[in-house]
Structure formats: C-alpha cells, structure tokens
C-alpha cells in the first residue's frame, strides 16, 4: 500500500507534544510491514533536527493562497524505511516556533496550513507518488480530505486516493473567519453548514471530519466521550454522531525503543520489572540530586511531565502541592500558560528542596523523571489518550489519573483488593479534595512495600508498544481504501 502521512510535527524532527510521538512511531510501524511504502510530509521549520543529510528535490512548484502565489520546495531524508519530505517556504515556516510566539498564535496560521495542505497534494504529484491513502492528523491537515473531495475531485491522479483523519485533541479546531475559506480556494457553493460553514467562519478540523473517508481518535473511551458529552465534543459532537459509522477509537502506544528503562542511556542504571527496586532507587537519588531536592530515598516523589494548561488540571495541582509538600517531593517539567509557569516558579522558589519546577523542553530530564518518580500525576479535565501515563508505567512510576478519555482505557485503578492486576490510581472526583483523597490512597499503598512492588511490576510488564495499535490502523487503512 502506498501511504502518505501528513502532520505538522513528528518526532524526532519537530515536536511540541504527543502528536509528534504518535506520528513518528506510526511511520516506523507502517514501514516495517511488508508491501507498504510510507512517505511523511512535514513543514520545513527553522529548527528541524536530524536533517544534516537532506537531499533536495530539483525545482519548485506553486501553491495559491488567496490572491497570492507561493513557491514551495521539497527536500527529503531517508529515515529507515520512511521517506520524510519537508515542505519548504521561508515566508511561512522559517520561524522560531512551530505555531506561536510567547505572545500568542501566529496570526497567519491559517495561510501557513492552507499552503502546507495543498503542498502535500501537489508535492505527491511533483514527485510522482500516487497514494492509496493519506493519513491526516489534527486541525493543521484538516483541509486535505476537503481538497480531495472538492478541488481535486476530478483530478485523475487522485481518483483512487482515500483519506483517514485522526483527531488527537478536538479542543484545537483551527477556527478562522470566512476570509480564510476564500484563501483556501474552495468554491462558495460549498460554504454550507453541512460542509464548510462553521459559526460564520471555517474550522479546519470540522472540514476534515466532514470530508474524510474515515475518522478515528486516539482511544475508544475518548471516541465515546466526544460524541456524547458537549463538554468533551467542543461543539462537534453532533457531527461525530452523524458520522458514527465511519468513526472509531484506537488507543496510542509508545515507542519502546525510545522508552525502555532497561537500556535508557540517561539513567544511572538500567532496570526491568524484576530489578525495579534497585533501578528506581538509583534513578530517584540521581533525580533528587539534579533537581536539588532533599536526598531521601524513603520520601515519595511525584513527577509531572506536561504542557501547562487548563486541560491538564495543573491549576488545581498547585494547591495540592502546597498541601502535601512536607510529606511528598514534586518534580515538574513543562511549559505553557504564562500564568501557570509563574505560579510554579513561585511555588518552587518558596519550597526549595521540596518542589522543583523546570520550565523548558528537556527530553533527558523527562526520562529521568519517569524513572525517578514513585507516582506520576495527571489530573486532566479531559485526555484524548495520553502518552505520559504509558511511559510512566513502563518506567514503574504509578500514574494518578482522572477517569477520562484514554486514561480509562490504559490504566487499571487500584481499589485495595486487586493488587494482582492494578497499575495505578483513579481520581474519582475531579476537585482538589478528590485529587487529594486519591493521592492519600496512593501514599498508603506506597507504605506497604509488598503491595507497592507488586503494582510497579504490574505496570512495567504491560504491553505498551505500538504493535497491536499499528495493526488496528492498518486494518482501518484497508477498510478505507476498499
């Protein structure tokens, strides 16, 4: 099968969050299966990494954006069995950040991803690669399925091409004014509520949901939530119910070559489930030293690796830390909402040796937090799937999570009687009191080393790889292209 994946980010080339990890892992999974040829298209951002051996596709091609004609170039790299193509246009992509500056989103993000979406389709023609399926991810590529069913409907090159559209987080919709619809080059006859129109403007994400041949999201429980709960569907639950026969959930996995405590080069010692006590103790002491926490192997250490925003519930976690700081150590890694960043900076400054806040992107420190933490806190208001709880379990840090989205599909909550199967703890009431109650229950389990070590082994011995999920995607691909 000829497969094209189109995304705005993919690890290890460019990353702001879990989308990049998922796209990068899926590419490698698909390419490892026989009879698949896999291409990945990404914008050529300024800070693309691992591209020292870039090859240039000779020539340029033209993309209309509103009343402008933009030149696009292609460069590529062989990444194992995947060909990664970078869409080049300095005006739109030669910038410090992928989507925003500290002051907010780029005001021309609509034009940037109009250009990218059409550049993927024209790029396939430019290099002569006729895809059986184009797999599009999140709002930034939502226009690709729409182009296939409208502007390119009569294009013989794409007669047999089908599209799959994956929602990684429905809260981010790419909502722009009517002028952006016109810039994209669609015909006004299609500007109707059942197609492009969305509250007087255009939603790139809605466009993908309307026009894609099939749709999926990143966990079965989240697929149910976004159809049934207006607070989770963000205004699109009715459309998803309408398309329910073409909509499903497939849970994410993790790249177990990147995330493996037994061979992780940044840890003081490698460990598997049978050596978790020794390995995690060494990792904890090293993390305490690095983050200037009190050196105490017996004090519970809670890790957080997250984007700082409302979705993640980390505003509530602030008060919780104040409540537990004398009994529990906290290490936080993440950036996001400026007000939350300042609040965490202040909390850490006023509680030296007890709370460590690290406001930066730091992959090595993330690995060390997963290994050194006893508990991993994710008090999310909503969580499509979540990768952090999967990585935490792989490293033996037991997740404390809300009962939402993919957290329900991936964590088995401890109830005091299921120590043979439990892998973490569920927050049953989303409030400061509810989170505190669950954390107390987790600390009680931490005090019983026999129970605790059993839970850690349960978590670490789960199959969290992409194998099953990648096969589910390939089955969905075949269903889509029939």
N, C-alpha and C positions, 0 to 999 in steps of 0.2 A: 504494500500500500504506500502511495506517495502522500506523506503527511507534512503539513506546514503548521507550526505553532507560532502564533503572533502574540507578543506580550510587550508591556512597557518596561519590564525588568526580569532578569533571570540570574540566579547565582551560578557561577562565580563572577559574572561580568558586571552586573549592576544590581544594587539591592537597597530597598528601604524597609522591606518587611517580608512576611511569609509568602507572599505571591512569588517572589523571586526563587525561594527554595523549592516551591512546588513545581514551577515551570522548568527549572533546571533539572530536577530529579526526573520529571516525566520524560523529558527529551532523551535522557540516557536510557531510561527503561524501555521506551518505544524502539529506540535504535538498536537495542540489544536483541530484540526479537527478529526472527528470520523474515525476510521478504518485506521489510519496512525500509523506506528511505525517508529520513527525517531532516527537515530544514527548520531552523528557528530564526525568526526575524525580530530584531531589536532596534530601537533608535540608537544612533551613534552619539551617545552623550560624551561630554568632555572627559569625564572621569571613568570611562570604561577601563576595566583592568583585564589582565591576561590576554592582551592583544598585540604583543610585540611582533608576532609573525603574521600580521594582517596581510592579506592579498587583496589587490584592487581589481574590481570588475571594470574592464575598459569602458569608457564612455559615461554619459549621464542620460537621464530621462526626465521628462517634465510632468509635473503634477499641478493641476489647477486648484487654487484655494481662493474662493471668492472670485474677485476680478484680477487676481494675481496669478502668475505662472511661476512656479518654483522649480529650481533644478535639484535633482536628487542623484546622489552617487551611491554605489554599493561597494562594500568591502566585506571580506569573509575570512573565517578561520575554520580549520578542521578541528573539532572538539570531539575526540574519539570518533565515533561513527556518525556524529551530528555535524552538519554544515550550518554554521551560525553566520547569518548575514546582518550587517549593520547598515541601517538606513541613514545616509549622511546628508545633512543640511545644516550648515553652521548657524544660520539665522535662527533656527528653531531649537537646535539641540546642543550647541556649543555654549553651555551654561554650567554654573557651579552645581546646581541641584537638579534632580530629575524632574520635580513637579513644582517646586516652590522655593522661595527665599524665606528667611526668618520672619519677614513681614507678611507673608501670605502666598497664595497660589499665584503662579504666573498668569497674568491677565489674558494671554493668548493661548492658553492650554487647549482651547477648542481648535484653533488653527493647527497647533502642533500635532494633535492626534487625528485631525482630518487628513493632514498631509501623510502621517505615518500609515493610516489605514489604507489610503489609496496607493501609497508607495509599496505596501506589501503586495497588493494585487497586480500593480504594474510591474513590480520587481520580479514576480514569478514569470511574467511574460518576457521580461527583459533577459532573464537567464534561461528561458525555455523549460521551466519546470512546471508541469501541469499537475496540480494537487488533486488527489481524490477527496481529501478532507482538509479544511482549515480549522484549526482549533484556536479559538479566540478567548482571551482572558480579561475579565473585568471591563469597566466602562471605557478605558482607553482604546479598546479594539471593538467596541460595540457596533461601530459603523460598518465593519467588514461584512457581516452577514447581510446588512441592509443594502450595501452596494451590490452584492452578488444577486440579490433578488430584484434590483431596480436598474441602476446604471449599467450593470454588466449582464443583465438578464438575457440579452440577445448576443452576447459575446461568445463565439464558438469555442474559445479557449477554455471557458469555464462551464461548458454545457453539462459536464458530469461531476463538477465540484460541489460538495456539500459542506455545511458548516456546523460545528459544535461550539456552543457558547457556555463558558464556565463563569459562574458568579462566585467570586471569592469573598466579597463583602457587599451586600446590597445597599448598605448605607451610603456608599460612594457611587454616585449615579452619573456624573458628568452632565449636569443640568445647565443649559445655556439658552440664551434668547433666540428668537426666531431668526435673527440675522445669521446665527451660526448654521442653521438649517440651510439657508441660502448659500453660505460659503461652501458648504459640503457638496453642493452641486446637484441636490435632489430636485425632482420636479414638484412644483407647487400642488399638483393634483394628488400627491401622496401625503400632503400635510393634513391628515385627518386623525381623530382620536384613536382609531383602530390601527394606525400606522405610526407616524412620527410625532404628531402633536402631543405636547405634554405641558399642561398649565401655561399655554401661550408660548412655549419655547420648545426645546428639544432635549431629551435625555438620551445620551449616548447608550446608557445601559438599557433603557427601555427599547431602543432600536434593536439591540441585539436580541432581546427577549422576543420581540415580535417576529423578526425575520429569520432567526437561526433555525436550521432543520431540527436540531435537538438542543436541549438546555440541561445543564446539571449544576449542582453546587457541591460544596466540599464536605458534606456529611448528611446522612439520611435524616437525622433529627432536625437539622437546620432547614432542610427542604420542607419538612412538615411545618416548622415554625413560620417561615416566610410566606406560606400560603394561608395560614390560619390566624395569625396574630398581627394586627395592624402595627403594633409597636415594633415588630420584627421585620415586616414586609416593606416598611417605609413607603407606602402608597402604591406598591406594585403587587400586593397580594392577590387582587382580583385578576390581573393579567396572568399571574402564575397559576392560579386555579384554572383559568381558561385553557392554559397550555399544559395542564397536568399530565396528559397522556404523553407529552414529549419532555417531561421534566423528572429528574431523579437526583439522588444524593449519593456521592461516592466519597468515602472518608479518605483524608490525606494519610500519607505515610511519611517517614523521614529517610534521608539518605544515610544508611547505616555504614557507609564508608567514611563519611564526614563525621557522623555522630556515633562513636564507638569508644567507650571508656577504656576498653582493653588495649587499644592501640593509639589513643589520642596523644599526640606529641606534646601538648601543652600541659599535661598533668604530671605531677611528681612521680606517680607510679601508675601503671595500667592495672585495671581490675575488671573481672567479670562478676556474675552474680555470686559465685562461690567464694570470691575474695573481696566482697563489697565492704565488709567491716574494715579491713586493713586499708583498702584503696581509698575509701571515702574519708577515713580519718586523716590520711596524709594530705588529701585534697583540701579538707576543711582547715587544717592547720596552715597550709600554704595560702589559702584564700584569706584567712584571718590576718595573716602577716601582710599580704599585699594590700588589703583594704584597711589596715591599721585598726583592726578590731582587737578586743581583749583576747589573748591566747587562752582559750578554754575549750578543750575537746568535748566536754560534757554539756555545754550550753547549746540549746537548739539554735540552729542557724536557718533563717528563712531567706530564700532567694526570689528575686523578681527580675526577669528579663523581658522588657515590654516597651511598646510605644506608650508614651504617657498621654492618655486622653480619656474622655468621658466613657467611651465604650468599655475600657478595661477596668473600670471601677476603682482606679487608683487614687481618686479623690477621697473615697471612704477609707482606703487603706492607710492614709496619712494619720487619721485619728487613732486607728487601730495600733499603729506602731507606737504612738505615744503611750498607749495603754499597756503594751507588752514589752517595752524597751528594756526594762530591768530584768526580765526573765528570758528574753529572746534577742538574738542578734539579727539584723537585717542588712542585706546587700542588694542594692537596686541598680540596675543598668538600663538606661533608656533615655530617649529624648522625645519631645513632642510639644504639648501645650506649654507655652512660656510661663503661665501662672503656676502650673504644676511643677515645672522644673525649678522655679524659685522656691516653692514650698518644700520640695525635697532637699534642695541645697540648704535651706534654713534648718530643717529637721536634722540633717547630718551634722551641720556645723555646731548645733546646740547639744548634740549627743555623740560626741567623739568617742570612739571605742565601742559604740553600741549600734550605730547606724552608719552605713556607707552608701553614699549616692554617687553614681558615676554617669554623668550626662554626656555620653558620647557613643559612637558606634565602635565596638571593640569585640571582635569575634573571639579572640583568645580569652578575654575575661568572661565572655558568655560561657564558654566551655568550662572554665574553672568554677563559675557559679553553679552550673548544673551538677558538677561533680562534688563541690564542697558543701552544698546546701543539704540540710536534712529534709526540709519542706520547701515546696515551691508554690507561691501564692498567685492565683489567677481569679480574682473576684469579678469576673466580667459581667457586664449588663447583658451583652449578647456576644456570642463567639461562634462564627460560622463553622470552623473546625478547631483551629488552634494547633500549632506545632510545638509550642513550648512545653505543654504537658506531656507530649510524646517523648520529647528529648529528655525532660526531667525524669520520666520513668526509666528510660534507657540508662540513665546515669545514677539511678537509685535515689533520686530526690522525690519524695512522695508529694503529689500535687494536691493542693487545697483549692477546689474549683467550684464555681457556680454550676447549678443544674440547668445549663442551657446549651443549645447548639451541639457541636461536635464533642463537647466535654462529656455529655451524656453517653455518646457512642464509644468513647475511648477510655474512660476512667471507670473503675469498679469501686464504688464507695464502701469504706469500712463501716460496719454497723455494730461492732463489738462481738459478733459471732461468726463472721465469715473470713477469718484470717487466712484460710487456705486459698482464697481467690481474690481478696481485695487488693487494690493497687493505689488507693488514695482516699481522699475525704471530700464529701459533697457539702457545699453551703446550701442549706435548705431554705433559708430565709435571707433574701438579699437586703441586708441592712448592716450597720455597724455592729449591732447586737448579734445578728445572725452569724456574721463572719467571725466575731469573737468567740461565739459558742463553738463553732466548728474548730477553730484553732485550739481552743481548750481541749476538745476531744482528741485532736491530733497530738497535743503535748502529753496527754495522758497515755496514749499509745506509745509515744516516744519513751516514756518512763519504764515501760515493760519491754526490755530488750529482746526477749524471746518472740513476742508478738511483732515488735518493730522489725527485727531482722527478717522475719517471715514475709512481712509486707514488702520490704525492699526487694527481696528475691522474687516475689510475685511480679513486681513491676518490671524488673530487669529482664525477666525471662519471657515477656510477651514478644510476639512477632509484630514489630512496629515498622517493618520495611515496606517498601512500595510494591512488593511482588503481587499481592492479591489485588490491590487497588489499581495498579497499572494494567493488570489483565481485565479488570472491570471496565476500564477506559477503552481498551482495545475492543472488547465486546460491544461497547456502545458505539465505537467508530464503525464497526462492521454493520451494526444495525442502522447507522445513519446513512451510510453510502449505498445501501441496497436500493 
